[in-house]
Amino acid sequence: MSSYAQVNLKGKVAVITGASRGIGKAIATRLAEHGANLVLAARTQGPLDETVKHLKDKYGIDAIGIPTDVAKLDDLRNLVEKVKAKFKQIDILINVAGVSSQYLFHEQPIEEFEKLANTNYLGYVRLIRLVVPDMVTRKNGHIISVVSGSTLCDPIPRTFLTYSSLKMGLRAFLKGLFWEMREHNIKVTSLLPGVVASDLTDHLKDVAVEQRDRLMDPKAVADMVSFALSVPANACPLELAVINQLTTWTKPVIDYKQTQAK
């Protein structure tokens, strides 16, 4: 059990994207520990169903899984409609789903730009837009979004130009949203984690085995979520950053030679 076991979310409904593995799964597990009922969204049906069953059996919470590609507006609309049909409302929205693409800019496939934008920026903004009107009506809710620790770098790390510039735009959007939503008693929190051992980093084959300890455990991000949910009602963490102790920020976030197959 986590050190944030005092967080009580019993009766609350939380929607988590990218929830079937990695950071999303770690957050889903943590919220199940806290007693929340869960709606888990991910693209792949099999792992999603396995995660839902595991959390229901272990923690006795109610949970459903809804196959969702956050890059598709119709999928996001379907997600919100099914949540309302099942649970009536959304108390907590946690945006995790994302894709990575690391190239020197002049080598990056142009076809990837739209995918990155639709998933890592519009996927967040559209889903928030679909969810937030009901929160405004109820004068209650918490929106938590996983952005990126790379947005703390100036200049943006090499090979992350497109990815991180979109994340910087997302970070700016969420800061503005914080100020708009606070008058409606809705909290908005951005998470800026360092490099986490997840699907987004698994493809970095050139990272030596002895360097893997530079990657944070997804549970470190779940700790950030627990903290955000543990503060008093009249407080809201605007941004939370937890960065790898061994990362040298004057260099790329991960120091490796790009050798992705063309």
Secondary structure, DSSP 4 states (H G I P E B T S, - for coil): --TTTT---TT-EEEEESTTSHHHHHHHHHHHHTT-EEEEEES-HHHHHHHHHHHHHHH---EEEEE--TT-HHHHHHHHHHHHHHHS--SEEEE---------GGGS-THHHHHHHHHHTHHHHHHHHHHHHHHHHHT-EEEEEE--GGGG-SSPPTT-HHHHHHHHHHHHHHHHHHHHHGGGTEEEEEEEE--BSSHHHHT-TTS-GGGGGGSBPHHHHHHHHHHHHHS-TT---SEEEE--TT--TTS-SS--------
